[in-house]
Amino acid sequence: MDPNTGNSASAAGPKKDKKSKKSYEDGDGKKKFKLKRLIPDELERFTSMRMKKDKEKPGPVPSQRHSSAANYEINAQSAMLHDLSDESVLDLFEQMLVDMNLNGEKQQPLRAKDIMIKREMVSQYLHTSKAGQNQKESTKSAMMYIQELKSDYRDAQLLSCLESLRVSLNNNPVSWVQNFGDEGLALLLNLLRKLQDDKEECSHIGVKCQHEIIRCLKAFMNNKCGLKSMLESVEGIPLLVKAINPRVSHMMVDAVKLLSAISIMEHPENLHERVLEAITEEAERQDIERFQPLLSGMRNHNIALKGGCMQLINALISRGEELDFRIHIRSELLRLGLRELLTEVRKIENEELRVQLTVFDEQAEDDSEDLKARLDDIRIEMDDVREVFEILVNTVKDSKGETHFLSMMQHLLLVRNDYLARPQYYKLIDECIAQVVLHRNGADPDFKCRSIGFNIEGLIDNMVDQTKVETSEAKASELEKKLDAELTSRHELQVELTKLEGDYEQKLQDLSQEKEQLANSKLDREKENQGLQLQLGTLQQQIEKLSKDLEEAKTRARMQVCPIHLHPRPYLARQACLVPLPLLLYRVKRVFLLHLLYRACQDPHPPHPSLAWQDLHPPHPFLAWQDLHPPHPSRAWQDHHPLHLYLGWDLHHHHLRQGFLVPPPPPPGPGMPPPPPFGMGGWGAPAPPSLPFGLEPKKEYKPEVQLKRANWSKIGSEDLSEKSFWIKAKENTFESNELFAKLTLAFSSQTKPAKAALEL
């Protein structure tokens, strides 16, 4: 079968059904060959394993106390014991063999030597022992080490003592180890237990001390006396099992190699069962699978540790006498994941590891052949549920066990249909079946017994605890997912809240700035409103004053009389010259009255009303209308006619300049249309042109006195720009009667006309 799959391992089993321990020693050779490959040399069975070809090669002598007979023959002439009898020499020779810690295979050829060679070997041994004692006078004795171990050293001092003890156990003869004996072994085991139990002092030096104790035990067990003491100790094997710690790989290598050597030893107590029992108890104490530490060691990167774990696995499986036991151990290992680990381990190039893998595959193949023979040469796949069920049905078909098998299947159908509970039921049933079927030495249980005891308390407790753990893990996983979701949502909300707070602060700042601007604008508007209220009050006062002035002007206009002008035509002039004297006096008197009326308008103290009331007779309407037409300036006689000059044209213009109103023209004759109103038709002025940039027409101011003409040209509306002063200036804000009075006094261009009139 393919060794890479789990089928060969699971289908493998022990040899034949009736095999015993003796078959490993007196069998036909295949199993014996495998064991010899596991134990090639008694001296190094606790440290390594070799191939068969390594045994056949003559190797160098490991030390002086292990020298061969050839070395003694070379130095035979240097030491001769002539005074000792042959019996004394043989006694010394046997003592030498024991002290040299040689096994039976090594001792047999030495015992075959003749007495002379034995005498020379004893002489050389005594000489060497004496020289060694002289060289090691300063070396500590076994009792000194025992006293130091009792001194309860700590840390570095304890580590130094253990290292020195290990060197002494390796280099001194067996007699020295015997002196160290059971008392020294008990001290080492007690110290190892304290270091393992004291978790608070599990420091680097503490781990080193534990490893050094295991190396001391390895040196102590490298002889029959030390090995016997170790096996008789109750705590020896359990403490070695407790030292299987994958986290301390170098210590675990020595521990598993010692346990594997103990497991394959020929001993009446079946030492592999003691090792397996210690492994099971430690696993129950730690609440783990019993082979889990070995598989963890297989996953370690240390190749030596991988080889040591495989060596212990092979030792536990190979020493099993029953096929069912070997299949059970191998199946348990494969169920825990050994199949996948073997696929990875086979890729590693290492001689020792390759040897252990070969042993594992050969044992699995042999067990598969044995299982095939048991099942009448039916080759099945042990991992296929359907094929295994068909084999079981065929084995009980048409037999008395068929009814019980059917009942068992029916009971299995009654297992509660629960996803979590069903595996626990099958696990418990599997454990009960295993305890019923896998009895020691293949003996059947007592079927007459009414009750059968099952050791399932630990399994049930483990199942309950495991169920609680799985439930707790499921809840913890669900809560962890919810927590992650809540944390994610909380972070998102925090980010959003931070953003909203930032927007709120920014908006609050903007609103505060806008509020300040509105407050400032409100103050400006209030100030502007106050200024406008003041201007409005001033304008109302001015309007009231102007209204009064307008009423006074209207009153004065009603009382004004238009002057009489002579028509500029020649014939009329000539007629004017022919005016009779009374009419002329009337006109002179009228001019004088008009002058007085003008003085009354100018002077706040009017003349006596009797003077103005005497001649307020209106003139003839035709004459008044006739004088509205100015004379033509080309007429030469107008410049020399004194009457017309004073009573006609100049006087008319004088009154026009003084702002006197002219009565309307006479009504037209019959058949003639009425004259057009001012501003329309022939007499009206044209409409003013539109002004640019929204400029309003300037108000025309007509002072009572003619002012001097300014010596600058008029600015046209087309020459103005948008930002010009004349566009922005408001003239009505500067309008004031006081200003007009000052301008009149400063820029008046003529004297009072009344004086000129009086002089005439």
Buried (B, 14 or more C-beta within 10 A) or exposed (E): BEBEBBBBBBBBBBBEEEBEEEBBEEBEEEBBEBBBBBBBBBBBBBEBBBBEEBEEEEEEEEEEBEBEBEBBBEBBEEBEBEEBEEEEBBEBBBBBBBBBBBEEEBBEEBEEBEEEBBBBBBBBBBEBBEEBEEEBEEBBBBEEBBEBBEEEBEBEEBBEBBBBBBEBBBBBBBEBBBBBBBBBBBBBBBBBBEBBEEEEEEEEEBBBBBBBBBBBBBBBBBBBBBBEBBBEBEBBBBBBBBBBBBEBBEBBBBBBBBBBBBBBBEEEEBBBBBBBBBBBBBBBEEEEBBBBBBBBBBBBEBBBBBBBBBBBBBBBBBBBBBBBBBBBBBBBBBEBBBBBBBEEBEEEEBEBBBBBBBBBBBBBBBBBBBBBBBBEEEEBBBBEEEBEEEBBEEEBEEEEEEEEBEEBEEEEEEEEEEEEEEEBBEBBBEBBEEBEEEEEEEEEEEEEEEEEEEEBEEBEEBBEEBBEEEEEEEEEEEEEEEEEEEEEEEEEEEEEEEEEEEEEEEEEEEEEEEEEEEEEEEEEEEEEEEEEEEEEEEBEEBEEEBEEEEEEBEEBEEEBBBBBBBBBBEEBBEEBEEBEEEEEEBBBEBBBBBBBBBBBBEEEEEEEEEEBEEEEEEBEBEBBBBBBEEBEEEBEEBEEBEBBBBBBBBBBEBBEEBBBBBBEBBEEEEEEEEBEEEEEEEEEEEEEEEBBEEBEEEEEEEEEBBBEEEEEEEEEBEEBEEEBEBBEEEEEEEBEEEEEEEBBEEBBEEEEBBEBBEEB
